[in-house]
């Protein structure tokens, strides 16, 4: 079964959205702050320019020709109005000649915002006034705000990316587990169907043929050929029974998981010459595919013990507690040798029912521990 790969697809689609969101958060607020404050400063500059223009208009009305030559008196009037704190004031006459320039030097011009106002003497244009406001504090404040929002955008991007990705990974594992359970269920259903077909079809046909041969031998002449045919039919029937048992353990349907494991431990102990101890607690109701998987794990683990461990005794423990079902199969053999294939099969079966496998290889024997959440089994 191919592994489900939702995370890379989601990551490729999520990264541009997260970066765009973080960029908007990092830029929008500082830009709005700068624009708003710049509008306020521009309004202040226009007000200051209007006030200075009013002073120039008054001076032009009082001295129409001489006002432009008395910049000191203009500065006094500007200071008296409290406008000398304006970063920069430049006054031109009607012909564009500079009348007065006060404030910071030209090197600070790139950090100021200019506003213009016209001055007149009630009959014609007397001159124009340019007033600048300092943008340096606004720029510094905007930079500080930008740094803060950049950190906030980074944190927001991390949350927007990591939380959904964690959810996707969890959903991916859950879906993979459910798909594995479905695959195992379908596999076991196929086994049951094949077992029924063998039992109902080939098994019954062979049984009927054997009965007919026995009847023929009873009423007909003795023949070694009939005995040989009967022997072959007996072998075929035994093979069908063995195949049916391998496909669908009848002990599970008859005795349940606990009883089936106890019976298998007894028969395995007799066949392998080992002492097998079973410690099985009362178990909750479980789906058939989960019971089959656990039963097969016990079979595989005990087979590894008989083939590779050189053990004299083994044990099987099965308990349900703390929201989990725990199965342990161990022996007192020589430890892991060539049982890797069997262990891979055990891991695959456990994974398909949402379980995990831990193998403890000690100086005396191996313990295979399988843990499965009971909540997942019930679902």
Buried (B, 14 or more C-beta within 10 A) or exposed (E): EEEBEEBEEBBEEBEEEBBEBBEEBBBEBBBEBBEEBBEEBBEBBBEBBBBBBBBBBBBBBEBEEEBBEBBEBBBEBBEEEEBEEBBBBBBBBBEEEEBBBBBBEEEBEEBBBBBBBBBBBEEEBBBBBBBBBBBEEBBEBBEEBBEEBBEBBEEBBEEBBEEBBEEBEEBBEBEBBBBBBEEBBEBBEEBBEBBBEBBEEBBEEBBEBBEEBEEBBEEEEEEEEBEEBBEEBEEBBEEBBEBBEEBBBEBBEEBBBBEBBBBBBEEBBEEBEBEBEBEBEEBEEBBBBBBBBBBBBBBBBBBBBBEBBBBEBBBBBBBBEEEBBBBBBBBBBBBBEEBEEBBEBBBBBBBBBBBEBEBEEEEEBBBBBBBBBBEBBEE
